[in-house]
Amino acid sequence: MALTAPVADTIVVLGDDLLREVFLLLPTPADLLRAALACKPFLHAARSARFLRRFRRRHPSTCPLLLGCFIHRPSEDRCIEDPSPLFLPASPLAATRRVVEGGDFALSFLPDRGSSGPDPWKFVDRRSGRPLLWDLASAEQPVADPWKVLDCRNGRLLLRNRVSRELAVADPLTRRWASLPAPPAERPVGYGLVTDDGSLSAFQAFCVSEDGGGSPGLRAQALSSGELRWADAAVLAGQHNLEDSRAMQANGSLYWKLKGGERMVALNTETMEFSMLDLPDFARQFSFDVIEKGGDGAGGIYLLTMLGFCVEVWGGWDDGSGVLTWTLVEKSVRFQRAMAEMIGSSQFYRHGLNVIGVVAGVVFLRNKDCLLSIDLETMKLRMLARKDKCPSALMYPYTMAWPPSCLNPTEQGM
């Protein structure tokens, strides 16, 4: 009678590389988690930083998981944003709500600097992963709480203390934070946080300032989680007005749209080089976000915008002379009729459609007092919130960090 090989031996024969190719075909992060927790060999194969980055890029619409959006409503007595945000869950599932309830989005776990009075936090920007906050205290008022959030990525916040100028990276879900030294910059105009899709512990912080080494220009300084000290990264000569442009991020680079919309500044966070990129004509009038498209090594830069009530994706490729040639690569159906019915006005287009950002396969739009979203996979339009007393509310998509803690790679061999 022939004996069959034990299951464990069969798995060992397959090897980690083949298992990872199989895992890459799983449709959702939940399926990957179930497979990884089935046995130790599966878990070992899944806890690879390189594999987790590949899985994240292959499943942009489900990984990381979109939990919902934060919205600031007007106060009852006057037309100002309420410092207490309203969270709109992206899914009615009980599991999603339990995750949200387990977090601390008031950031009460950060060191207490003697703040008092009403909640001093206000969301001012958004990134792929976490909301951004701002201290409501004005220059004429005492600082109620010195922490100001500068950027957010993949479940982590980059904050600055107004008093000491020290920085911190914090995670509201795990209530963990790390202290960073203040950057040696005289006139900072932008910050960025770059995280590793294959590891929860690795990150880079960037500070862009206007003091370009004694001459007009931009200077970028970088700090890594491994060294926790600032170092000069890149210099871009010339006068460049970021005009409070929000930072965008895709394919290992940070981007800022310059005043006028004709160009944007790019900082490659791997090569530590600045570059200037010419934008298509629509960027002078309409908002957009830089998105990732394609797998590893895919060339080109992709912009997503809303033109003529259609979601459009434009790709830019170097023509060989250092100039980007822009081409329309995707265009959706027109959403004019659906939006008019949902908003309740056929004249809604007069207020325009602003692209707030693209997160986890969903594009978020603002139309005066309405917040909308479109799932880029199903093209389903959804009304997120409506305000009757104030101009458009601030809205920030929120996702869980990737990878989950049980898949976070070990330092040895991963």
C-alpha positions in Angstrom: 0.0 0.0 0.0 1.5 3.3 -1.1 1.9 6.0 1.5 0.9 9.6 0.7 3.3 12.4 1.6 2.2 14.6 4.6 0.5 17.8 3.8 3.3 19.8 5.5 5.9 18.2 3.3 3.8 19.0 0.2 3.6 22.7 1.1 7.4 22.8 1.7 8.0 21.4 -1.8 5.9 24.1 -3.3 8.2 26.8 -1.8 7.5 30.4 -0.8 7.9 31.9 -4.3 5.2 29.6 -5.8 2.8 30.2 -2.8 3.2 33.9 -3.2 2.2 33.7 -6.9 -0.9 31.9 -5.9 -1.7 34.3 -3.1 -1.3 37.2 -5.5 -4.4 35.9 -7.4 -6.6 36.1 -4.3 -9.3 38.7 -4.8 -9.3 40.6 -1.5 -7.1 41.3 1.5 -9.5 39.3 3.7 -8.9 36.2 1.5 -5.1 36.7 1.9 -5.5 36.9 5.7 -7.5 33.7 5.8 -5.0 31.9 3.7 -2.0 33.2 5.7 -3.5 32.1 9.0 -4.2 28.6 7.8 -0.7 27.3 8.7 2.8 28.5 9.5 4.2 27.9 6.0 1.5 30.0 4.5 2.0 32.8 7.0 5.8 32.7 6.4 5.3 33.1 2.7 2.8 35.9 3.1 5.0 37.9 5.5 7.3 39.2 2.7 7.6 42.9 2.3 8.1 42.6 -1.5 5.1 40.4 -1.8 2.9 42.6 0.3 3.9 45.6 -1.9 3.0 43.6 -5.0 -0.3 42.6 -3.5 -1.1 46.2 -2.6 -0.4 47.4 -6.1 -2.4 44.6 -7.7 -5.5 45.3 -5.6 -5.7 49.2 -5.4 -9.5 49.3 -5.0 -9.6 47.0 -1.9 -6.2 47.3 -0.4 -6.0 49.3 1.9 -9.6 48.9 3.1 -11.6 52.2 3.0 -13.3 52.6 6.3 -15.2 55.8 5.5 -14.9 59.6 5.5 -14.6 62.4 8.0 -16.8 65.4 7.4 -16.9 68.7 9.3 -20.4 70.1 9.5 -21.3 73.8 10.2 -22.0 74.8 13.8 -25.5 75.6 14.7 -25.0 79.2 15.6 -22.7 80.4 12.8 -21.3 79.4 9.4 -18.0 77.8 10.6 -16.8 74.3 10.6 -17.6 72.3 13.7 -14.2 71.1 15.2 -15.9 67.8 16.0 -15.9 65.7 12.8 -18.6 63.5 11.7 -17.5 60.0 10.5 -19.4 58.5 7.6 -18.7 54.7 7.4 -18.0 53.4 3.9 -19.7 50.2 4.7 -22.6 49.3 7.1 -20.8 46.1 8.1 -20.5 45.6 11.8 -16.8 44.6 11.5 -16.0 48.0 9.9 -17.8 49.8 12.7 -15.9 47.9 15.3 -12.6 48.9 13.8 -13.6 52.5 13.8 -14.8 52.4 17.4 -11.5 50.9 18.5 -9.5 53.9 17.3 -8.7 57.3 18.9 -9.2 59.9 16.3 -9.2 62.7 18.8 -5.5 62.0 19.3 -5.8 61.9 23.1 -2.9 59.4 23.3 -0.4 62.1 22.3 1.5 64.0 25.1 -0.8 66.4 26.9 0.6 70.0 26.6 -1.9 71.6 28.9 -4.6 72.1 26.3 -8.0 73.2 27.5 -11.3 74.3 26.2 -13.2 72.9 23.2 -11.6 70.4 20.8 -8.9 72.4 18.9 -8.7 70.1 15.9 -9.9 70.7 12.5 -9.3 68.6 9.4 -7.5 70.6 6.7 -6.3 68.1 4.1 -6.3 64.4 3.3 -4.0 61.7 2.0 -4.3 58.0 1.1 -4.9 56.6 4.5 -5.6 59.2 7.2 -7.3 62.5 7.9 -5.3 65.7 8.4 -6.0 68.0 11.3 -5.2 71.6 12.1 -5.2 73.6 15.3 -8.1 76.0 15.3 -6.3 78.5 17.5 -5.6 81.7 15.5 -2.7 84.0 15.8 -4.7 86.3 18.1 -5.7 83.4 20.4 -3.6 81.3 22.7 -2.6 77.9 21.3 -5.1 75.4 22.9 -3.2 72.4 21.6 0.2 72.8 19.8 -0.1 69.6 17.6 -0.7 70.3 13.9 -1.0 67.4 11.4 1.1 67.9 8.3 0.4 64.8 6.2 -1.0 61.2 6.4 -0.2 58.0 4.7 -1.2 54.4 5.1 -2.5 54.7 8.6 0.0 57.2 10.0 -0.1 60.9 10.7 2.8 63.3 10.5 2.4 66.0 13.1 4.3 69.1 14.3 4.3 70.7 17.7 3.8 74.4 17.4 5.8 75.2 20.5 8.8 73.0 20.3 8.7 72.4 16.5 9.3 68.7 17.1 7.5 66.3 14.8 5.7 63.0 15.5 4.4 60.1 13.5 1.2 58.7 15.1 -1.3 55.9 14.3 -4.8 56.6 15.7 -5.9 53.0 15.4 -3.0 51.5 17.5 -2.5 54.7 19.6 1.3 54.4 18.9 3.5 57.4 18.1 7.2 58.2 17.6 8.9 61.5 18.3 11.0 63.1 15.5 13.5 66.0 15.8 12.5 69.4 14.3 13.7 69.8 10.7 16.5 72.5 10.3 14.4 74.6 7.8 13.9 78.3 7.9 10.8 78.6 5.7 9.1 75.2 5.3 6.3 75.2 2.7 5.5 71.5 2.5 5.7 68.2 4.3 5.3 64.7 3.2 5.1 61.2 4.7 6.1 58.2 2.7 5.3 54.8 4.0 6.3 51.3 3.0 3.3 49.2 1.7 5.2 46.1 2.8 6.0 47.1 6.4 4.1 49.0 9.1 7.3 50.2 10.9 9.2 51.8 8.0 8.5 55.4 6.9 10.2 58.5 5.5 9.4 62.1 6.5 10.1 65.0 4.1 10.3 68.7 4.6 10.3 71.1 1.6 11.5 74.7 2.3 12.1 77.8 0.3 15.6 78.2 1.6 17.5 76.7 -1.3 21.0 76.7 0.1 21.5 80.5 0.0 19.9 81.1 -3.4 16.2 81.2 -4.5 14.8 77.7 -4.7 13.3 74.7 -3.0 15.3 72.5 -0.6 14.1 69.0 0.4 15.2 67.3 3.6 14.5 63.7 4.5 14.3 61.6 7.6 14.1 57.8 7.8 12.6 55.7 10.5 15.8 53.8 10.7 18.0 56.8 11.6 15.6 59.5 12.8 17.8 62.4 11.7 17.4 65.0 9.0 19.6 65.1 5.9 19.6 67.2 2.7 18.0 65.3 -0.1 17.5 67.6 -3.1 17.6 71.3 -4.3 15.6 72.9 -7.1 16.8 76.3 -8.2 14.4 79.1 -9.1 11.3 80.7 -7.8 8.4 78.2 -7.3 5.1 79.1 -5.7 3.4 76.0 -4.2 0.4 78.3 -3.3 -0.7 76.0 -0.5 -0.9 73.1 -3.0 -1.8 69.8 -1.4 0.8 67.1 -1.7 -0.1 64.2 -4.0 1.7 60.9 -4.0 2.1 58.0 -6.5 4.8 55.6 -7.7 7.4 56.7 -5.1 7.1 60.4 -5.8 5.6 63.5 -4.1 3.9 66.1 -6.3 2.8 69.7 -5.8 0.8 71.7 -8.3 2.4 75.2 -8.9 0.4 78.4 -9.0 -1.3 78.8 -12.4 -1.6 75.1 -13.0 0.9 74.9 -15.9 3.4 72.8 -14.1 4.0 70.7 -11.0 7.0 69.9 -8.9 7.9 66.2 -8.4 10.2 64.8 -5.8 11.4 61.3 -6.4 11.7 59.8 -2.9 13.9 57.0 -4.1 16.5 58.9 -6.1 16.1 62.1 -4.1 15.8 64.3 -7.2 13.5 67.2 -8.0 12.0 67.7 -11.4 9.5 70.0 -13.1 6.6 68.5 -15.1 4.5 70.3 -17.6 0.7 69.7 -17.1 -2.1 69.3 -19.7 -4.2 72.3 -20.4 -7.1 71.3 -18.2 -5.0 71.5 -15.1 -5.1 75.3 -15.3 -8.8 75.3 -14.5 -9.7 71.9 -13.0 -8.5 70.0 -10.0 -7.0 66.5 -10.3 -5.1 63.8 -8.3 -2.0 61.8 -9.3 -2.8 58.1 -9.2 -1.0 54.8 -9.6 -1.9 52.7 -12.6 -0.4 49.5 -13.8 1.9 47.0 -12.1 5.5 47.2 -11.0 7.7 49.1 -13.5 4.7 50.6 -15.3 5.9 53.9 -16.9 4.2 57.2 -17.2 2.3 59.5 -14.9 -1.4 59.4 -14.6 -3.8 62.1 -13.6 -7.5 61.6 -12.7 -9.9 64.6 -13.2 -13.6 65.3 -13.8 -14.3 66.9 -17.2 -17.7 67.3 -18.9 -19.3 65.2 -16.0 -17.0 62.3 -17.0 -14.2 60.8 -15.0 -11.1 61.0 -17.2 -7.6 59.5 -16.7 -4.8 61.2 -18.6 -1.4 59.5 -19.0 1.9 61.4 -19.5 5.0 59.9 -21.2 8.4 61.4 -21.9 8.8 61.9 -25.6 12.5 61.4 -25.3 13.4 65.1 -25.0 12.3 65.5 -21.4 8.8 66.8 -22.3 5.7 65.0 -21.2 3.1 64.1 -23.9 -0.4 63.8 -22.4 -3.0 61.4 -23.8 -6.5 60.6 -22.6 -6.4 56.9 -21.7 -9.8 56.4 -20.0 -13.1 58.1 -20.0 -16.3 57.1 -18.1 -19.9 57.6 -18.9 -21.5 61.0 -18.2 -22.8 61.5 -14.7 -24.7 64.7 -15.4 -28.2 63.3 -15.2 -27.5 61.0 -12.2 -25.8 63.9 -10.3 -28.7 66.3 -11.1 -31.2 63.8 -9.7 -29.1 63.0 -6.7 -28.3 66.6 -5.8 -31.8 67.8 -6.7 -30.9 70.6 -9.1 -30.2 70.6 -12.8 -28.1 73.7 -12.3 -25.6 72.0 -10.0 -22.9 72.3 -12.6 -22.6 76.1 -12.1 -20.7 75.3 -8.9 -18.3 73.0 -10.6 -17.0 69.6 -9.5 -13.7 69.6 -7.6 -11.7 66.4 -7.3 -10.7 66.1 -3.6 -8.7 62.9 -4.1 -8.6 59.3 -5.1 -8.3 56.7 -2.3 -8.7 52.9 -2.4 -10.3 52.9 -5.9 -12.8 55.7 -5.0 -12.8 59.3 -6.3 -14.2 61.9 -4.0 -15.8 65.1 -5.4 -17.2 68.3 -4.0 -20.0 70.4 -5.5 -20.6 73.5 -3.4 -22.5 72.0 -0.4 -22.5 68.3 -1.5 -19.9 65.6 -1.2 -20.0 62.8 -3.7 -18.0 59.6 -4.4 -17.7 57.4 -7.4 -16.4 53.8 -7.2 -14.0 53.5 -10.1 -14.6 49.8 -10.4 -18.4 49.7 -10.4 -18.9 53.4 -11.4 -21.5 53.7 -8.7 -22.3 57.3 -7.7 -23.0 58.0 -4.0 -24.0 61.1 -2.0 -21.9 61.3 1.1 -23.2 64.5 2.7 -25.1 67.6 2.1 -24.9 71.0 3.9 -27.5 73.7 3.7 -25.9 76.5 5.9 -22.3 76.7 4.7 -20.1 76.2 1.6 -18.7 72.8 1.0 -17.7 70.8 4.0 -14.2 69.4 4.5 -14.0 65.7 3.8 -11.2 63.2 4.2 -11.2 59.6 3.1 -9.9 57.2 5.7 -8.3 53.8 5.2 -6.8 51.1 7.4 -3.0 50.7 7.3 -1.4 48.0 5.1 -0.2 45.4 5.8 -2.2 44.2 8.8 -0.2 43.7 12.0 -0.2 39.9 11.7 1.4 40.1 8.3 3.9 42.8 9.1 7.3 41.4 7.9 9.9 40.4 10.4 13.3 42.1 10.1 15.2 39.0 9.2 15.0 37.9 5.6 11.9 39.9 4.7 
